[in-house]
Amino acid sequence: MKKITLLFLLLTLCSGAISYAQTQPTVHNPTFDKIAKNSGSDCSCSGWINKSVADQGESSTTSGNDVVKLDNVESDGVYQEVEVIANSDYTLDLDYKFSSTDTTTEYLEILVLKGSGYVADYTPAYAVPAEAEQDGFGYTTVESVDLESNQLSRTTVVVPGDTEMNAISTINFNTGTETSIAIFIRAVGPYDSSAHGDSSKDKGWMNGDTEVRIDNFSLVNLGEPSATSTPVLTAIVDGDCSGGTPKLLEIYADGTVDFSLYSIENQSNANTSWGATQSLADLGTVTDDFVYITTSGSSDSMISEFPSVTSSQTLVSNTMNLNGDDRIRIILTSDSSVVDQYGETDVDGTGKSWEYKDSYAKRVEGTSADSGFVEANWVYAGAGSLDGLGVCQGGTDTYEVLIGGVGTYTTTTTTTPSIAITAPTDGATLASTTTSVTVSVSTTDFAVGAID
């Protein structure tokens, strides 16, 4: 059994004084003690076996402590299903030790798998180690484990520069809509069936030539994400290139935002119902950075008009097929509550101050998600401000330049007065017969008034 070190004792005493407001997960045999299984010899792998995707880990010790060992050139792994709370942040910690630094083992892989990926009609038992089955769990194939869409989190730990017991960097993930997860951990090297150390238990993958030991698994529920972590609508564009493109919605991740929790939906023309709901899960988890939504028909004009927006930060969705008088909003997928919105609900935007047909609008700096639409928190260029403009129509300036850039929003309020002429555009040529010009401006931190 394990030695209780002073550090472990202190952590135990401290944790006893902590009162968690949220329910903590039950992980069986997290310290990999050599204890009874439901059949066979006692093992450090007890409670951590799924023979459909991996051979069981082996019992071993490090500095007198029980640990589980993932044998070299074999398909050893550990697997356990855990009940969790939906829409909550969790941390995962683990200690690991490579037997050699000169090895063909490529990495230690730690997967957090979605309960929604379990085989049909499966109900997890969460049995204690002495009663837990050794097969027949929610994941029955290696292919389903490897499927990216089944993974809440995937972390690889490369070979360290020593053979000591090391702690991984804490893994953070959000459960989204999941109420059950599966933890799967294995060591991975190049696969060669002819070199496999136990061909009768070959799972189509294997460790390299170094044993890897793991210990002290920890899974902690931190609760729901902080209210300060939220997606914020920061800009909307309706272009005037061919087909009325590009359509662009800019969203800022204020804090660490797990976009799997959110969706967008629209309300078009004079319609009074919201629809065309699109999950934002494919945007992943983003911290203090911008992401973009555009349409499939905007691909060419996005390249010419917004050259700094990359595909890696962009989601293509026909929910953005908007015409300048339509509304769009971000909702929390779990309960459809409104996080942020552009455009007045149930109102056709034609002729309204917030109309953005062939134009754009940008959020006022220092304002945040409004749980609805707050007209005063936006700066409007005015309908038609992009008419006939852009590289797509022979101009020298991209829309990105014309709107003052993308990714310019900040969470802090500016105190520096500024004024920008939005129309006519810089370098515009006026006809020789022009007798009057209407100049449109946008201002920050001061008002424009008439002087007698």
N, C-alpha and C positions, 0 to 999 in steps of 0.2 A: 504494500500500500504506500501512499505518498507520505513524504516527510512534510510536516507543516512548518514552513519557513516563517521567519519573523514577518516578512513582507506579506505573505498570505494571511497570517494571523491578523495583522493590522487591517488589511483590506476587509477581512471578514467582520472584524469589530466595527469598522466604519460603516460597512454596508448595513449592519444591523441598526444603525442610527438613522439611516436614510429612509424616508417615507415616500415611496413612489406613488404618484397620483394615478399612474397608469398600470394596467395589469402586465406583469412580467411573464415572458414565455417560459414554458417548462422544457428544458433540454435534459434528456436522460444521459447519465454518465458523461458529463462534459469534461471530466479530467481523465477519462480513459483508464479507469481502474480495471484491474483484472478481476472480473466478477462473472457470475453465472450467466449463461445464455439459456434460451429455451430448450436447446439440445446441444450436445457436444461439450467439449472442455471449456473451463472458464477462459475468458479472453478479454483483453483490453478493448476489443472491438465490440463488446456486448452492447446492444442497443444501436449499433451503427452499421448494420449489415443489410445490403440489398444485392443478392447474388445475380439479379438480372442485368445489372449495369457494371458490377465490379466484384472481384473476389474479395473476401473479407480481409481486413488488415490483420497484422500479427501482433502478438503480445511482446513487449520489450520493456526495458527500463533505461532511464537516463538519470544519472546522479541519484540513484536509489528510488526514483519515482516511476510509477507505471506510466507508459506511453504506448501509443499504437504505432506500429511500423508498417510502412508501405514498401514492400520488397522491391529490390532492383529487378529489372526485366520481367516484371509480372504485371497483372491487371488489378492490383490491390487498390481499394478505395474505401471511404467511409460515407455512409448515407443515413440521414434521419429526417423524418417529417415532424414539423413543429407547428402548433397552432399559434396564430398571430392575430393582431388587431388590424383591421383595414385602415388605410389612410394614415398610417403612423410611421415615424422615423425610427429606424433601428440601427444599432452598431454591432459589428461582429469583430471579435478578436480571437487570435490563435497564436500559439507558439509552435515553432518548427525548427528542425535541425537536419541539415544535409550531412551525410557521412563523409563526403568528399567534395572538394571544390573543383576538382578536375574530373568532369563527368559528362556523359551524354544526356543525362537528365536535363530537360530544357526548362521546366518550371513546375512549381506546385500550383494547382488550379483549385480555386474555391468558387463554387457555384451556389447561388441562391435561386432556386427554381420555383416557379409559380404553381400554386395548387390548382389553378385553372388549367394547367397542362397535364394533370393526372388523367389516366385512362378513364373512359366513360363509366359512369355508375360506381366509381370508387369512393369509399368513405374512409378517411384515415382513422386508425385506431389509437395512435399515440401511446402504445403499450409500454409498460416498464420493461427494462432490459431482459429480465428473467422470463418474461412472457412474450416478448416481441418476436414476430416471425422473422425469417431470414430471406424471404422472397415474397413476391406477390404484392408489391407496393404500388404507389401511384405512377411511378415511372418504371416501365418494363423494358425499355430498349435504350441502348446508347444513343441511337439517332434522336430520340425525343429529348434526351438530356442535352445533346449538342445543339438543338434547335434554338437559335438566338431568341426567337419570339417567346420561348418558354422560360427565359432567364430574366429574373429581376436584377441580378448583379452577377458579373463575372470578373474575377480578379486572378491574375497570375503573379506568382512570386518567383523571381529568377534566383539562380544559384547565388548565395551570399559569398562573401570573401573569407568566410571562416566555417568551422564545423561546430560552432557553439549553438546552444538553443537560443533562437531569436524570436522576437515578437513581430508579427506582421504590422503594417500600417493599418490602423483601424479602418474597416470597411463600413461605409454608410449607405443605407438604402431605405427607400420608402415602400411600404407594402401595396400602395395603390388600393385596388379593390380586393386584393387577396386576403383570405382569412386562414390560409394554410400555406406553408412553404416546405420545400425539401432542401436540406443542406447536402451537397455532394462535394467531396474533396478527394483529389487524386494527384499523383505525381506522373508527369508526362514526359516521354522521350520519343525518339524516332521509332515507328512501328516496323517490326520485322518478325513475321510469324515464325520464321525458321529459328530465330534467336530467343523466342519467348521461353521464359523459365518454367512455365507450367501450361503446356499446350491444351490440357483438358479444361482449363479455366480461362482460355484466351477470349477476351471480350472485344477484340478488334482494335485495341489500343494497349499501350504498356508503358511502364516507367523506363527510364534509362538505366545506366549501370550503377546507380548509387541509391542506397536505402535512404528513405526520408522518414523521420519520426515527427509526430505531432502531439500536442498536449494543450491543456488549459483552454478549451473552447469556451467562448463567452458570447451570449446574445442578449442585448439589452434594448428594451422598448423605451424610447425617449418621448413618446406621445405624438400628438398631431404636430405638423410643421408650425413653426412660429408664424403668427399673423403678419410679421414683417417680411416674410418671404412670399412674394406674390408676383404674378405676371401683370404687366402694365401695358395697355395699348398706348403707343407713343407716336405713331404716324400712320396715315392712310393715303394712298395715291390711286387715282383713276387716270391712266395715261391716255394720250391722243394718238398713239401709233396705230398701225393697222389693226382693226378689230377692237379698238378701244383699249389697247394694252399699253404698258403692263399694268396689271392690278397688283397692288402691294399693300400688305399690312405689316407694320413693324411692332414687335412686342419686346419689352425689356423685362428680363428676369431680375427682379429686385430681391437680392439674396439668393439662396440656393432653391431653385424652383424645380420640382419634379413635374414635368409636363404631362406625365401619365395620369395625373389627377384632374386634368382640365380638358375642355373641349371648346370649340367655337361654333356659333350658329348665326344665321342671318335672318333678316326680315326685309323683304323686297317690296319696292313700289308702295302701293297702298295696302298691302297685306297686313293683317294684325296678328298673325301667328308666326312664331319662330320655327325655323326648320333648317334643313341641310346641315345637320349636326356633324361635326368632324372632330374626332379625338386628336389631341396634340401629343399623344404618347410617343410618336416617332421622333419628336424633338429631344427626347431624353431628359436628362437633368442638367440644368444650366445655372451657372452662378454669375450674377452681375454682368450679364452680357445680353446682346440683342439676337433675336431670331426673327425670321420673316416667313410670311405666308403669301403665296402667289398662285396663279392658275396655270394649268397645262398649256393654255394658249398664249401665255406670256413668255415662253422660254426664250424666243429670239430677242424680243424687246428688252427683257431683263438683262441680257448680255450687253446690249448696246447702251441702255439707259442707266443701269445700276451696276457698273463694273466691279464695285468693291463688295457686293453681296455674293457670298459663295454658296454653292449647292449644299455644303455640309451644314449650313445654318438655316436652310430653307426647307419648308414643307410645301408641297404642291397640293392644293385643295380647291375644288370647284365651289366650295363655300364662299370663296373670294370672287365669284362671278357677280360683281356688284356694279351698279351703273351710276353712282354718284348721288343717288337719292335714297339709297338703301342703308339699313342699319346692320351693325355687326356687334357681337359681344362675346366675351369669354365667360364660361360658366364652370363651376365645380361639377365635374361629371357625376359625382355620387348623389347629389341632391338638386342639381340644376340651379343652384343659387348663383346670382350674377356677381362676377368678380369685377369686370370692367366693361364699358360699352361705348361705342361711337354712334351717334345719331339718336334722335328722340323716338322712343317706343311708339309704334302705331301711327307714325307721322311720315308721310311722303316728304322727302327732303327738298323737292323741287322748289326753288325760290327762297329756301330757308338760309339763314346765315351759315349753317354747317354743311350746305350742299357742296359736294366735292367733284362734280362731273367735270371731266377733263381738267382736274385740279388736284389739290391735296390739302391736308390739314395736319398740324403737328401739336403735340401736347405741350402745354406750358411747363417749363422746367420747375421742379420743386413740387409739382402736384403729383398725386399718385392715383392708384386704381380707385374708382369712384363708386363701385357697386351699382352702377347705372351710368347715365350720361349727364355730365355737368358742363353746360355750354361754355361757361366762363373759363374752363380749364383747357381750352384749345385755342390755337391761333389758326385762322382760316385765310387761305390765299384767295378765295372767291372762285365761283364757278367759271370755267373757261380759261383759267390763268395759264394752262399749258397748251391751249389750242395752237396748232401749227408749229409747235416747238419740239426740240429734241433732236438728237442725232438721227433718229429714225425718219425725220422729215427734212433732212438736209441741214440742220442747224449744227453749230460748233459745240454747243453746250449739251451735256447729258441732262436728263431729268435729275440725276443725283446732284449735279451742280445747281440746277435751277431751283431746287427746293431747299438749298442750303445744307445739303449733305444728309447722310443717313447715320444713325447711331449717335446723334448729337444730344439727345435728351440726357439730362442729369437729374438726380434725385434731390439736389440742393437748389434752393431758390437763388437766382441771380439778383444782384443788387446794382448791376451796372446798366444804366439806360442805353438802349440801342434802337436803331431804326433801320429797316431794310426795305428797299423798293422791290416789290414783287411783280409789278407791271407798270410800264413796259419792261421787258427784260434787258439786261445789260447787253449793249451792242445791237439792239433792235433798230431796224431801218424804217423810218417813217416816210410816207409818201410826200412828195413835194407840195401837194395840195392840202396837206394837213393844216388845219387852223386851230385845233384844240386837242389836247391829250389828257386823258384821265389817268392819273397816277395812283396806283394802289401801294400801300405801305403796310408793313407789320412792325409793331413796336413792343419793346420790353421795358417795363418799369417807368414808363411815363405815358401821358396821354397826348394825342395830337388834337389841337383845337385851332379855331380860326382867330386871326389877328385882325382887328379893325384898322 
